[in-house]
Amino acid sequence: MKVILYMAITANGMIAGPKDDTSWVSKEDWEGFRSIVRKTGNIVIGRKTFDVIQKNNELIPRCQTVVMTWKKRNDTKDVHFANQRPKNIIQWIKNKGFDTVLVAGGGKLNQTFLEAGVIDEIHLDIEPKILGEGIPLFREGNFSANLELLSVV
């Protein structure tokens, strides 16, 4: 099972501005994001990311969405709300017949999956923007990771 973290980030590593603002993300990134979601058929996101996507009516049809949240909500056909460890979520997605898991934020969720040691690849779309404040790619924590650059497009 491959786990991919996919994020659009600013040149200084922010994934959202104040109040979860992602208006700076380019149309090209959104197209790339939708493409990889369609390819994997699933996505794991945090509750705030889910709320923003839902508010903007950007949920991708026929995609198994897992929302990591402490607040239990009722599942729908395509959306599963979970309060579980990353390895349990990965197993749940695997049991649904998928061979790749797509993790797509926010910063706390990204940190949780990185600390669990389950991320195999990180795909970053670096946007030509700098934000003085906002949400970083990974929330601060006691972790480190050695990475290998696979490609630049």
N, C-alpha and C positions, 0 to 999 in steps of 0.2 A: 504494500500500500504506500503510495507516494503522497506526501503532504507538501503542497505548494502554498507559500504566503505571497499574495499579490497585492501590491499597494501603489497608488499614485502618491508621490511625496514632493515636497518643495525641495529646492536646492539645499536648504538647511534642515531637512529631515522631518518636516511637519506633514501630517496626514490630513489635518483639518485646522482651520483657524478657530478663533474664539466662537463660542456658541455653535460648534460643530459645522462651521462654514466650509463647504467644499465647492463653492461657486467658481473657484480659480482652476478647477480641474478641466483639462481640455476635452473637446468633443472626441478627439482621436483616442485619448485615454479611455473614455467611457465606452467607445466602440471596441477597443482592445479588451477591456474588462468584460463586457458582455460576451465577446467571442470566447474567452477562456472559461467563463461560467457555462456557456452552452456546451463547450467541449467536455468539461468535467461533469456537468449535470448536477453539481451540488455546490454549496457555498456555506461556510461557517462564518458568522458575523456576531458582533456584540449587539446588545439591545439598543444602544444609541445609534449605531450604524443602521440597524433595522428600522428604527423610527424615522431616520432621515430618508432612507430609501423608500419606505412606505409613504411618507408625507409627499415626496416628489413623484410618487407613482412610478418608481423605477424597479419594482420587483420583476424578475425575469420569469416568464411563464415556463411551466414544465421543468422547473429547477427545484431540487430538494434543498431547502434552506434550513439551516440549523442556527437558531438564535440562542447564544449563551446568555443566560440571565438568571438572577436570583429570584426574580418575580415570575411566578408560574402563570402562564397564560394557556388558553386552550389551543391545542394543535389544530392545524388545518391540513388539507390534503398535501400541500407543498411546503408547509412551514412547521417545524418541530422546535418547541421551546425546551431548553435543557439546562440543568444545573448540575453538570457532571465534569469530571476531569477530562482533559484533552484525549487521553488514550481511550476512554470510554466512548467519547464522541466519534473518534476515528473508527472504532469497532462497530458502532451503530451504523455509520455510513457504509462500511464494508459489508455489513449484513444486508444492506439494501441493494447490494450488487455493484457498487462503484469500486474502481481500482485507484482513483486519485481523489484526494480531498483538497478543496480550495479554501484557504483561510484568507479572509479579507477584512480584518480589523474590527475594532479600533485598537488603540495603543495598549490598553490593558489586556485585551484578548490576545494580541500578538505576543506580548510578554509572557502570558500564561503558556502558550504553545511553545515558545522558545525555551522557557525554563523547563518544560516537560521533556525537551530534547526530541521532539517529534517532527520538526520542520526539516524537510529534505532539500527544498529549493526556495529561494526568495527571488521573486520577480518584482523589480521596481521600475516604475515609470516616473522619471525625474522631470518634473514640470519646471519651466523657467520662471520661478516665483520664489520669493523669500518672505516668510511671515515672522514677525517679531515675537508673536506668541501664538499658542495653539496646542494641538495634540501631537506629540512626537510619535514616530514610528513604533517605538517601544516605550512603555512606561518605565520609569526608573525602577531598578531592582538589583538584586545581587546575582548577576549572571554575566556570562561572556560566551562568545561563540567564534570559532575560527571558520572563515568562509573561503570558498574558492570561486574566483570569477569564471563563469562558464561561457558567457558571451555578452557582447554589447551590440545593440541594434540601433 
